[in-house]
Amino acid sequence: MNTTKENLTVEQKRALLKKLLLEKKSAKPKPDTGVTSVSPPVKSATIIAEKDYRAFCEFDQFPEIEAFDQQFVMLDQLNIANPYFRVNETITNNRTIIDGKDMISFSSYNYLGLSGDKRVSDAARKAIDDYGTSVSASRVATGEKPLHKELEDEIASLYNTEDSIVFVGGHATNVTVIGHLMRPQDLIVFDDLSHNSIIEGCVLSGARRIPFPHEDFEALDRILQENRKDYERVLITIEGVYSMDGDIANLPAFIEVKKKHNALLFVDEAHSIGVLGKTGKGIREHFDVDPNDVDLWMGTFSKSFASCGGYIAGKKSLINYLKYTTPGFLYSVGISPANAAAALMAAKLIKSEPERTQRLKENAKYFLEQANEAGLNTGKSMDTAVIPIIVGNSNHALLLAHRLFENKINVQPILYPAVPDNESRLRFFITCDHTQEEIQFTVDMTAKLLTQIQEENN
Ligand SMILES: Cc1ncc(COP(=O)(O)O)c(C=O)c1O
């Protein structure tokens, strides 16, 4: 059968898309817990014939790769442009250029508009002139530059902690730090909507892992009531703002539970630093908690800090130990001069220009109000930089993102299995530089196109 896109009727295209999504649905969604990934390798009882090894040593024979590639063929047949790896031909902030077209962007973490800020770029350029493009070694060896300590002091001062340590990547920070500090005789209790980097760190550690229902500190309390006594160290991991829903963790409640059960508390501030608090100092400032009530403050430089890297802020003894022993620090190159300088300048600007955080909050509030007025479902979002519009099925979310793109609005769809099918969504990232007109236009267009799609599919 010839199935070029020209030959397909709209009905056939829809049927194909449905088939694609149903096939995906029939495979049970993988819980993002990592709990199942510790099973030992299964030993094959039979001897594999020489010719059959192809299925294990040629990538295009791997069933998951075959199935994966098929999805893209389908997208092509459906005449829906691949929404991933779109090339942004300029600095991505409230606007971007894709395929030569100026568009409104809701797809970047440039929350405070500091990526592209001349002062941040100049600082990165100067760092390259002074120190080159790489530090060319682990910091423990010969990679240490003055910028590293300056940046760590700035982060520690932002949190009012004794010290901090910076790593080359945010994801890598979580994997290596959690993986290093926790051990098989320990327990990690984590929010079941935790970011992949946290889960990977938990898996690496070999500790027992128990997820608690999203944001449910009472369930966490019950889990610890039952299990605390059986373990040495217990780590609770939460996020300041959750990246799929834009909701804020009830930090004071988690601190109470942590104290009650003599546990350690880890807070990932990837989406909350620069965003929460009157002056952008994150969830600590938002709830006015004592910085010492959290044992590990973690954050990334890829969002509000307009750079690349990650950090842990906390007690001096912890930071010093991490600097000499964490595999992802000890056996990895130090953060590059340009990235360190950009993050350092951004940290200073967050402090000196709190109006950026204020503008971001106003924009988020405006987006949320307008979206709710238009009858759109924004889930649990709470005036943070992450606002989902929950569409309720992957097919519709994919089509909606596609049609918005045709109307020069770039926003990413989040589809099954990343979220359950009935929670498929478009995820809007707000920046302090979005204008009210851009927000209004986007909300109106989203509501209009979603209604159209729902009517066509009824
Ligand atoms: C909650 C959370 N933690 C960690 C990371 C990893 O950070 P990075 O992308 O800077 O490596 C992300 C990335 O988006 C995140 O959302």
The ligand as an SDF file (V2000), in Angstrom:
LIG
                    3D

 16 16  0  0  0  0  0  0  0  0999 V2000
   14.3030   19.4580   38.4240 C   0  0  0  0  0  0  0  0  0  0  0  0
   15.5120   19.3860   37.5470 C   0  0  0  0  0  0  0  0  0  0  0  0
   16.6810   19.0070   38.0780 N   0  0  0  0  0  0  0  0  0  0  0  0
   17.7910   18.9040   37.3340 C   0  0  0  0  0  0  0  0  0  0  0  0
   17.7700   19.2060   35.9840 C   0  0  0  0  0  0  0  0  0  0  0  0
   19.0200   19.0640   35.1640 C   0  0  0  0  0  0  0  0  0  0  0  0
   19.5720   20.3050   34.9190 O   0  0  0  0  0  0  0  0  0  0  0  0
   20.4270   20.6450   33.6360 P   0  0  0  0  0  0  0  0  0  0  0  0
   19.4950   20.6540   32.4680 O   0  0  0  0  0  0  0  0  0  0  0  0
   20.9740   21.9910   33.9320 O   0  0  0  0  0  0  0  0  0  0  0  0
   21.4620   19.5930   33.5080 O   0  0  0  0  0  0  0  0  0  0  0  0
   16.5840   19.6080   35.3890 C   0  0  0  0  0  0  0  0  0  0  0  0
   16.5460   19.9460   33.9590 C   0  0  0  0  0  0  0  0  0  0  0  0
   15.6750   20.5040   33.4130 O   0  0  0  0  0  0  0  0  0  0  0  0
   15.4170   19.7010   36.1820 C   0  0  0  0  0  0  0  0  0  0  0  0
   14.2510   20.0630   35.6560 O   0  0  0  0  0  0  0  0  0  0  0  0
  1  2  1  0
  2  3  1  0
  2 15  2  0
  3  4  2  0
  4  5  1  0
  5  6  1  0
  5 12  2  0
  6  7  1  0
  7  8  1  0
  8  9  2  0
  8 10  1  0
  8 11  1  0
 12 13  1  0
 12 15  1  0
 13 14  2  0
 15 16  1  0
M  END
$$$$
